[in-house]
């Protein structure tokens, strides 16, 4: 006979609000963070320490730092790699350089390195590029060229699997593309074409669950499509829902249970934060606003918060916004990038 053990589960904010006393040995789990507490029969929830658990390690979420790399400032493409802390609110610092000044780039993150792929390089004779470059998380330093995408393109989305980086969509010399590409984290190598989005588009946002990559929004024309593709197998994406409004120039963030799409251009420019579920295919809901209405914004994800950095409101901004995953709500301004920019790539560790 199999005995089922069901653990009490609620979002972190609900546990704190209710603040119950767990019985001796009773387990309580925060459904949005995965953290667990064990009751002692007398202490309230907030008086208990978290149990020592081995949580899943998702490289699309970080616990230490967020990064914004490359982008476009008022003078054109730039190459700084900025880093800002997740443990406290604060400004970013310049910790290295990309191999060249570039904008319209996609970002990916392994557990050891940040990646920047594709983009537009103003000093390159062809403009659009296919370069994949990598910079280390363990020490501050410059990026190195480690491979190529299958084609030259920019304003593409980046996604992160457990062992590979992905790009989806983008704009090539012939127009919008629907290609999904994959490159390995274990070795420096070129990307391969592994599938297609349902709609060819650029200015698109990327999100990640533990099992799937997502691409939301984009242009042309302005679209609200949320696509999903699997990490376990090479396959085409499927249309699994819609954003609350069709828009492009958007940023993507990911908790372990939901994807987020923030900012963008409808037109006009918007500050909306949309959220959609990873557990079921469904439309997004509007759950809050950024502190500044802007487009061309960059997304980063810690284990507890989504971040939106930079962007444009007609001119570039340097604002770093943070919004909670545990509850729906507006973002707050928690720091500044070293350079106001848009169309940068985001990474996290």
C-alpha positions as CSV (number, residue, x, y, z in Angstrom):
1,X,0.0,0.0,0.0
2,X,1.3,3.4,-1.0
3,X,0.9,6.3,1.5
4,X,0.5,9.8,0.0
5,X,2.1,12.6,1.9
6,X,0.7,16.0,1.0
7,X,2.7,19.1,2.2
8,X,0.9,22.3,2.9
9,X,1.7,24.8,0.1
10,X,1.1,28.5,-0.3
11,X,2.9,31.4,-1.9
12,X,5.5,33.0,0.4
13,X,3.5,36.2,0.8
14,X,0.5,34.2,2.0
15,X,2.5,32.3,4.6
16,X,3.9,35.5,6.0
17,X,0.4,37.1,6.0
18,X,-1.3,34.1,7.8
19,X,1.8,33.4,9.9
20,X,0.4,30.1,11.3
21,X,2.0,27.8,13.9
22,X,3.0,24.5,12.3
23,X,2.7,21.3,14.3
24,X,5.9,19.5,15.5
25,X,7.4,17.9,12.4
26,X,4.7,19.5,10.1
27,X,6.1,20.7,6.7
28,X,5.2,23.9,5.0
29,X,6.3,24.8,1.4
30,X,6.4,28.1,-0.3
31,X,4.8,27.2,-3.7
32,X,6.5,30.1,-5.5
33,X,10.1,29.7,-4.1
34,X,10.3,26.0,-3.3
35,X,11.6,26.8,0.2
36,X,10.4,24.6,3.1
37,X,10.0,25.1,6.8
38,X,9.6,22.4,9.5
39,X,7.2,23.2,12.4
40,X,8.2,22.8,16.1
41,X,4.6,23.1,17.6
42,X,5.1,26.6,19.0
43,X,6.8,29.0,16.6
44,X,4.9,31.0,14.0
45,X,5.9,30.7,10.4
46,X,8.0,33.9,10.4
47,X,9.8,32.6,13.5
48,X,11.0,29.4,11.8
49,X,14.2,29.0,9.8
50,X,14.1,27.5,6.3
51,X,15.0,23.8,6.1
52,X,18.3,23.0,4.4
53,X,17.2,21.7,1.0
54,X,18.8,21.1,-2.3
55,X,16.8,23.3,-4.6
56,X,16.8,22.9,-8.4
57,X,19.5,24.9,-10.0
58,X,18.1,26.9,-13.0
59,X,20.7,28.9,-14.9
60,X,17.9,31.1,-16.2
61,X,17.6,32.4,-12.6
62,X,20.4,33.9,-10.5
63,X,21.0,34.3,-6.8
64,X,24.0,36.7,-7.0
65,X,24.0,39.1,-9.8
66,X,22.3,40.4,-12.9
67,X,24.1,41.6,-16.0
68,X,23.3,43.9,-18.9
69,X,25.8,43.7,-21.9
70,X,26.1,45.8,-25.0
71,X,23.3,47.9,-26.3
72,X,22.7,51.3,-27.8
73,X,23.5,54.6,-26.1
74,X,23.0,58.1,-27.6
75,X,26.4,57.7,-29.5
76,X,25.5,54.3,-31.0
77,X,26.5,50.7,-30.2
78,X,28.4,50.1,-27.0
79,X,30.4,47.2,-25.5
80,X,30.3,47.5,-21.6
81,X,29.2,44.5,-19.5
82,X,27.4,45.8,-16.4
83,X,26.8,43.8,-13.2
84,X,24.4,44.6,-10.4
85,X,23.6,42.8,-7.1
86,X,20.5,40.7,-6.4
87,X,21.2,40.6,-2.6
88,X,20.7,44.4,-2.2
89,X,19.4,47.2,-4.2
90,X,22.2,49.2,-5.9
91,X,23.8,50.6,-9.0
92,X,25.6,48.5,-11.6
93,X,29.4,48.5,-12.1
94,X,31.3,48.0,-15.4
95,X,33.1,44.7,-15.2
96,X,34.2,44.0,-18.7
97,X,33.7,44.5,-22.4
98,X,32.2,42.6,-25.3
99,X,34.5,41.8,-28.2
100,X,32.9,44.8,-30.1
101,X,30.3,47.5,-29.6
102,X,26.9,46.0,-30.6
103,X,23.2,46.3,-30.0
104,X,20.0,44.2,-30.6
105,X,21.7,41.2,-29.0
106,X,20.3,38.1,-27.2
107,X,21.5,36.9,-23.8
108,X,21.9,33.5,-22.3
109,X,23.4,32.2,-19.0
110,X,25.0,28.9,-18.0
111,X,25.9,28.4,-14.4
112,X,29.5,29.5,-15.2
113,X,29.3,32.1,-18.0
114,X,27.2,34.7,-19.6
115,X,26.6,34.6,-23.4
116,X,25.8,37.3,-26.0
117,X,24.6,36.2,-29.5
118,X,23.9,37.9,-32.8
119,X,23.2,41.7,-33.0
120,X,24.2,44.7,-35.0
121,X,27.8,45.9,-34.9
122,X,28.0,49.5,-36.3
123,X,31.7,49.1,-37.2
124,X,31.2,45.8,-39.1
125,X,31.0,46.2,-42.9
126,X,27.9,44.0,-43.0
127,X,26.2,45.5,-39.9
128,X,24.4,42.4,-38.8
129,X,26.6,39.7,-37.2
130,X,26.3,36.0,-36.1
131,X,28.9,36.0,-33.3
132,X,28.4,34.1,-30.1
133,X,30.6,35.4,-27.3
134,X,31.1,34.3,-23.6
135,X,32.3,36.1,-20.4
136,X,33.0,34.5,-17.0
137,X,30.8,34.8,-13.9
138,X,33.6,33.7,-11.5
139,X,35.7,36.8,-12.2
140,X,35.1,40.2,-13.8
141,X,36.5,40.1,-17.3
142,X,36.1,40.7,-21.0
143,X,34.1,38.4,-23.4
144,X,35.7,36.1,-26.0
145,X,34.3,34.9,-29.4
146,X,33.3,31.2,-29.0
147,X,31.1,30.4,-32.0
148,X,28.7,31.5,-34.6
149,X,24.9,31.4,-35.2
150,X,23.7,29.8,-38.4
151,X,22.9,33.3,-39.8
152,X,23.4,37.0,-39.2
153,X,20.5,38.6,-37.4
154,X,19.7,41.0,-34.6
155,X,16.8,41.9,-32.2
156,X,16.4,38.2,-31.4
157,X,15.3,36.5,-28.2
158,X,17.6,34.5,-25.9
159,X,16.6,31.4,-23.9
160,X,18.6,29.2,-21.5
161,X,18.3,25.4,-21.1
162,X,20.1,23.3,-18.6
163,X,22.9,22.5,-21.0
164,X,22.4,24.8,-24.0
165,X,21.7,28.4,-25.0
166,X,19.0,29.2,-27.5
167,X,18.1,32.1,-29.8
168,X,14.7,32.5,-31.5
169,X,13.4,34.9,-34.1
170,X,15.2,38.0,-35.1
171,X,15.7,40.2,-38.2
172,X,18.0,39.2,-41.0
173,X,19.0,41.1,-44.3
174,X,15.9,39.5,-45.8
175,X,13.5,40.4,-43.0
176,X,12.0,38.7,-40.0
177,X,13.0,35.0,-39.3
178,X,11.4,32.2,-37.3
179,X,14.5,30.1,-36.7
180,X,15.2,28.5,-33.3
181,X,19.0,27.9,-32.8
182,X,20.9,26.0,-30.1
183,X,24.5,26.0,-29.0
184,X,26.2,24.0,-26.2
185,X,27.5,25.3,-22.9
186,X,29.9,22.4,-22.3
187,X,32.1,23.3,-25.3
188,X,32.7,26.4,-27.5
189,X,30.9,25.6,-30.7
190,X,28.6,27.0,-33.4
191,X,24.9,26.9,-33.1
192,X,22.6,24.6,-35.1
193,X,19.1,25.2,-36.4
194,X,16.7,23.1,-34.3
195,X,13.2,24.3,-35.1
196,X,10.9,27.2,-36.0
197,X,8.7,29.7,-34.2
198,X,5.0,29.8,-35.3
199,X,5.5,33.4,-36.4
200,X,8.6,35.0,-37.9
201,X,9.3,38.1,-35.8
202,X,11.9,40.3,-34.1
203,X,11.9,42.7,-31.1
204,X,10.7,39.6,-29.2
205,X,11.1,38.6,-25.5
206,X,12.5,35.3,-24.3
207,X,11.5,33.3,-21.2
208,X,12.4,29.9,-19.7
209,X,10.9,27.2,-17.6
210,X,13.0,24.2,-16.5
211,X,11.7,22.3,-19.6
212,X,10.8,24.8,-22.2
213,X,11.7,28.0,-23.9
214,X,9.2,30.7,-24.6
215,X,9.1,33.6,-27.1
216,X,6.5,36.3,-26.6
217,X,5.4,39.4,-28.5
218,X,7.4,40.8,-31.4
219,X,7.0,42.5,-34.8
220,X,6.0,42.7,-37.7
221,X,3.1,43.2,-37.4
222,X,2.8,43.8,-33.7
223,X,1.9,40.4,-32.2
224,X,0.7,39.0,-28.9
225,X,1.7,35.4,-29.5
226,X,3.3,33.3,-26.8
227,X,5.3,30.4,-28.4
228,X,6.7,27.4,-26.5
229,X,9.4,24.9,-27.6
230,X,10.9,22.0,-25.7
231,X,14.5,21.7,-24.5
232,X,14.5,17.9,-24.3
233,X,14.1,17.5,-28.1
234,X,14.7,19.6,-31.2
235,X,11.3,20.7,-32.4
236,X,9.1,23.5,-33.7
237,X,7.4,25.9,-31.3
238,X,3.6,25.8,-30.6
239,X,1.3,28.8,-30.0
240,X,0.2,28.4,-26.3
241,X,-1.4,31.7,-25.5
242,X,-1.5,35.5,-25.9
243,X,-0.1,38.6,-24.2
244,X,-2.7,41.1,-22.9
245,X,-1.9,43.3,-25.9
246,X,0.2,42.9,-29.1
247,X,3.6,44.6,-28.6
248,X,7.3,44.5,-29.5
249,X,10.6,45.8,-28.1
250,X,9.8,43.8,-24.9
251,X,11.8,42.2,-22.1
252,X,11.4,38.7,-20.7
253,X,11.8,37.4,-17.1
254,X,11.2,34.0,-15.5
255,X,10.3,32.6,-12.1
256,X,10.2,28.9,-11.7
257,X,6.4,28.8,-12.3
258,X,5.7,31.8,-14.6
259,X,7.0,33.8,-17.5
260,X,6.9,37.6,-17.5
261,X,6.9,40.2,-20.4
262,X,7.6,43.8,-19.5
263,X,7.6,47.1,-21.2
264,X,7.5,47.5,-25.0
265,X,5.9,49.4,-27.7
266,X,2.3,48.9,-28.8
267,X,2.3,51.8,-30.0
268,X,2.6,53.8,-27.9
269,X,5.3,52.9,-25.4
270,X,4.0,50.9,-22.4
271,X,5.0,50.0,-18.8
272,X,2.8,46.8,-18.5
273,X,4.1,43.7,-16.8
274,X,2.3,40.6,-18.1
275,X,2.5,37.1,-16.5
276,X,1.7,33.7,-18.0
277,X,1.8,30.2,-16.4
278,X,4.3,27.5,-17.2
279,X,2.2,24.7,-15.8
280,X,-0.7,25.3,-18.3
281,X,-0.9,26.8,-21.7
282,X,-3.0,30.0,-21.2
283,X,-3.1,33.7,-21.9
284,X,-1.2,36.2,-19.9
285,X,-2.6,38.6,-17.3
286,X,-1.6,42.2,-16.5
287,X,0.0,42.0,-13.0
288,X,1.7,45.4,-12.6
289,X,3.7,48.3,-14.1
290,X,7.3,49.3,-14.5
291,X,8.4,52.5,-12.8
292,X,9.2,54.1,-16.2
293,X,7.2,53.5,-19.4
294,X,9.8,52.3,-21.9
295,X,10.7,50.0,-24.8
296,X,13.9,48.1,-25.8
297,X,14.3,47.1,-22.2
298,X,16.5,44.2,-21.0
299,X,15.3,41.4,-18.7
300,X,17.1,39.6,-15.8
301,X,15.7,37.1,-13.3
302,X,16.8,36.2,-9.7
303,X,15.1,33.4,-7.8
304,X,12.7,35.8,-6.2
305,X,12.4,38.9,-8.5
306,X,12.3,40.0,-12.1
307,X,14.4,42.9,-13.2
308,X,14.0,45.3,-16.1
309,X,17.0,47.5,-17.0
310,X,17.6,50.3,-19.4
311,X,15.3,50.9,-22.3
312,X,14.1,54.0,-24.1
313,X,11.4,56.6,-23.7
314,X,12.5,58.6,-26.8
315,X,15.9,58.8,-25.2
316,X,17.7,56.0,-23.4
317,X,17.4,55.4,-19.7
318,X,19.6,53.7,-17.1
319,X,16.9,52.6,-14.6
320,X,17.0,49.1,-13.0
321,X,13.5,48.1,-11.9
322,X,12.7,45.1,-9.7
323,X,9.3,43.4,-9.2
324,X,8.4,40.4,-6.9
325,X,7.6,36.9,-8.2
326,X,5.8,36.0,-4.9
327,X,3.0,38.5,-5.5
328,X,1.6,40.6,-8.3
329,X,2.6,44.2,-8.1
330,X,4.4,47.2,-9.6
331,X,8.1,47.4,-10.1
332,X,10.4,49.7,-8.0
333,X,13.5,51.6,-9.1
334,X,16.4,50.0,-7.3
335,X,19.5,51.3,-9.1
336,X,21.1,52.5,-12.3
337,X,23.2,51.0,-15.1
338,X,26.6,52.7,-15.7
339,X,25.3,53.9,-19.1
340,X,21.8,54.6,-20.3
341,X,21.0,52.2,-23.1
342,X,18.5,50.0,-24.9
343,X,18.6,46.8,-27.0
344,X,21.1,45.2,-24.6
345,X,21.4,41.5,-23.6
346,X,20.5,40.3,-20.1
347,X,22.2,37.5,-18.1
348,X,22.2,36.3,-14.4
349,X,24.1,34.0,-12.0
